[in-house]
Amino acid sequence: MVRVKLDDRGQPAGGAQDFITGWLAPGETKKGRWMGRPVGIAFGSDGAMYLSDDAGGVIYRVTYGK
């Protein structure tokens, strides 16, 4: 999963950056063995991001921390 930062006008400010990694088994490629498969994203009223993983049968909760 990548992120793209936006400027004050909502335009991309730079390229894509890794945000969450580790979905592939070590040493594998896109055609290789998946450790997980994020397929859905939602944002909660608490500001958290929720990712569903249909390969692992789990939902990840991602929060911001300083």
MARBA-3410 file (N, C-alpha, C, O; in Angstrom, 1 decimal):
66
0.9,-1.2,0.0,0.0,0.0,0.0,0.9,1.2,0.0,1.9,1.3,0.7 ~ 0.5,2.2,-0.8,1.3,3.4,-0.9,0.5,4.6,-0.5,-0.7,4.5,-0.4 ~ 1.2,5.7,-0.2,0.5,7.0,0.0,1.1,8.0,-0.9,2.2,8.0,-1.3 ~ 0.3,9.0,-1.2,0.7,10.2,-2.0,0.3,11.4,-1.2,-0.9,11.7,-1.0 ~ 1.3,12.2,-0.8,1.0,13.4,-0.1,0.4,14.5,-1.0,0.8,14.5,-2.2
-0.5,15.3,-0.5,-1.2,16.3,-1.3,-0.8,17.7,-0.8,-0.5,17.9,0.4 ~ -0.7,18.7,-1.7,-0.4,20.1,-1.3,-1.7,20.8,-0.8,-2.7,20.1,-0.7 ~ -1.6,22.0,-0.5,-2.7,22.8,0.0,-3.9,22.9,-1.0,-5.0,23.1,-0.6 ~ -3.6,22.6,-2.3,-4.7,22.7,-3.3,-5.2,21.3,-3.6,-6.0,21.1,-4.5 ~ -4.7,20.3,-2.9,-5.2,18.9,-3.1,-4.5,18.2,-4.3,-4.9,17.2,-4.7
-3.4,18.8,-4.7,-2.6,18.2,-5.9,-1.5,17.3,-5.3,-0.9,17.6,-4.2 ~ -1.1,16.3,-6.0,0.0,15.4,-5.6,1.3,16.3,-5.4,1.7,17.1,-6.2 ~ 2.0,16.0,-4.3,3.2,16.7,-3.9,4.3,15.7,-3.8,4.7,15.3,-2.7 ~ 4.8,15.2,-4.9,5.8,14.1,-4.9,5.2,12.8,-5.3,4.0,12.7,-5.6 ~ 6.1,11.8,-5.4,5.6,10.5,-5.8,5.0,9.6,-4.7,4.9,10.1,-3.6
4.7,8.5,-5.1,4.1,7.5,-4.1,5.2,7.0,-3.2,6.4,6.8,-3.6 ~ 4.8,6.8,-1.9,5.8,6.3,-0.9,5.1,5.1,-0.2,3.9,5.0,0.0 ~ 6.0,4.1,0.1,5.5,3.0,0.8,4.8,3.4,2.1,5.4,4.3,2.8 ~ 3.7,2.9,2.4,2.9,3.2,3.6,2.8,1.9,4.5,3.1,2.0,5.7 ~ 2.3,0.9,3.9,2.3,-0.4,4.6,2.8,-1.5,3.6,2.4,-1.6,2.5
3.8,-2.3,4.1,4.4,-3.3,3.3,4.3,-4.6,4.0,3.8,-4.7,5.2 ~ 4.7,-5.7,3.3,4.8,-7.0,4.0,3.7,-8.0,3.5,3.5,-9.0,4.1 ~ 3.0,-7.6,2.4,1.9,-8.5,2.0,2.4,-9.7,1.2,1.7,-10.7,1.1 ~ 3.7,-9.6,0.7,4.3,-10.7,0.0,5.2,-11.5,0.9,5.8,-10.9,1.8 ~ 5.3,-12.8,0.6,6.3,-13.6,1.4,7.7,-13.1,1.0,7.9,-12.6,-0.1
8.7,-13.1,1.9,10.0,-12.6,1.6,10.6,-13.3,0.3,10.5,-14.5,0.2 ~ 11.2,-12.4,-0.6,11.8,-12.9,-1.8,10.8,-13.2,-2.9,11.2,-13.7,-4.0 ~ 9.5,-13.0,-2.7,8.5,-13.3,-3.7,8.2,-12.0,-4.6,8.6,-10.9,-4.2 ~ 7.6,-12.2,-5.7,7.2,-11.2,-6.6,5.6,-11.1,-6.6,5.0,-11.9,-5.9 ~ 5.1,-10.2,-7.3,3.6,-10.1,-7.4,3.0,-11.4,-7.8,1.8,-11.7,-7.4
3.7,-12.2,-8.6,3.1,-13.5,-9.0,3.4,-14.6,-8.0,3.0,-15.7,-8.2 ~ 4.1,-14.3,-6.9,4.5,-15.2,-5.9,3.4,-15.5,-4.9,2.2,-15.2,-5.1 ~ 3.8,-16.0,-3.7,2.9,-16.4,-2.6,2.6,-15.1,-1.8,3.5,-14.4,-1.3 ~ 1.4,-14.9,-1.6,0.9,-13.7,-0.8,0.8,-14.1,0.7,0.4,-15.2,1.0 ~ 1.3,-13.2,1.6,1.1,-13.4,3.0,-0.3,-12.8,3.4,-0.8,-13.2,4.5
-0.8,-12.0,2.7,-2.1,-11.3,2.9,-2.5,-10.7,1.6,-1.8,-10.5,0.7 ~ -3.8,-10.3,1.6,-4.3,-9.6,0.4,-5.3,-8.6,0.8,-6.5,-8.9,1.0 ~ -4.9,-7.3,1.0,-5.8,-6.3,1.4,-6.7,-6.0,0.2,-6.3,-5.7,-0.9 ~ -8.0,-6.0,0.5,-9.0,-5.8,-0.6,-10.0,-4.6,-0.3,-10.6,-4.2,-1.3 ~ -10.1,-4.2,0.9,-11.1,-3.2,1.2,-10.5,-2.2,2.2,-9.7,-2.5,3.0
-11.0,-1.0,2.1,-10.5,0.1,3.0,-11.7,0.9,3.4,-12.6,1.2,2.6 ~ -11.7,1.3,4.7,-12.8,2.2,5.2,-12.1,3.0,6.3,-11.1,2.6,6.9 ~ -12.7,4.1,6.6,-12.3,5.0,7.7,-13.3,5.2,8.7,-14.5,5.4,8.4 ~ -13.0,5.0,10.0,-13.9,5.1,11.1,-14.0,6.5,11.6,-13.2,7.4,11.3 ~ -15.1,6.7,12.4,-15.3,8.0,12.9,-14.2,8.4,13.9,-14.1,9.6,14.3
-13.4,7.4,14.4,-12.3,7.7,15.3,-11.1,8.1,14.5,-10.0,8.3,15.2 ~ -11.1,8.2,13.2,-10.0,8.6,12.4,-9.1,7.4,12.0,-8.1,7.6,11.2 ~ -9.4,6.2,12.4,-8.6,5.0,12.1,-9.0,4.6,10.7,-10.1,4.8,10.2 ~ -8.0,3.9,10.0,-8.2,3.3,8.7,-8.3,1.8,9.0,-7.5,1.2,9.7 ~ -9.3,1.2,8.3,-9.5,-0.3,8.5,-9.3,-0.9,7.1,-9.9,-0.5,6.1
-8.5,-2.0,7.1,-8.2,-2.7,5.9,-8.6,-4.2,6.1,-8.3,-4.8,7.1 ~ -9.4,-4.6,5.1,-9.8,-6.0,5.2,-8.8,-6.9,4.4,-8.4,-6.4,3.3 ~ -8.5,-8.1,4.9,-7.6,-9.0,4.2,-8.3,-10.3,4.0,-8.5,-11.1,4.9 ~ -8.7,-10.5,2.7,-9.5,-11.7,2.5,-8.7,-13.0,2.4,-9.2,-14.1,2.6 ~ -7.3,-12.9,2.3,-6.5,-14.1,2.3,-6.3,-14.5,3.8,-6.3,-15.7,4.0
-6.2,-13.6,4.7,-6.0,-13.9,6.1,-7.2,-13.9,6.9,-7.2,-14.4,8.1 ~ -8.3,-13.4,6.4,-9.6,-13.4,7.1,-9.6,-12.5,8.3,-10.2,-12.8,9.3 ~ -8.9,-11.4,8.2,-8.8,-10.4,9.3,-9.0,-9.0,8.8,-9.1,-8.7,7.6 ~ -9.2,-8.1,9.8,-9.4,-6.7,9.5,-8.3,-6.0,10.4,-8.2,-6.2,11.6 ~ -7.5,-5.2,9.7,-6.4,-4.4,10.4,-6.9,-3.0,10.7,-7.6,-2.4,9.9
-6.6,-2.5,11.8,-6.9,-1.2,12.2,-5.6,-0.4,12.3,-4.7,-0.7,13.0 ~ -5.5,0.7,11.5,-4.3,1.5,11.3,-4.6,2.9,11.9,-5.6,3.5,11.5 ~ -3.8,3.3,12.9,-4.0,4.6,13.5,-2.7,5.4,13.4,-1.6,4.9,13.1 ~ -2.9,6.7,13.6,-1.8,7.7,13.6,-1.2,7.9,15.0,-1.9,8.1,15.9 ~ 0.1,7.9,15.0,0.8,8.1,16.3,2.0,9.0,16.1,2.7,8.8,15.0
2.3,9.8,17.0,3.5,10.6,16.9,4.7,10.0,17.6,5.8,10.6,17.6
END
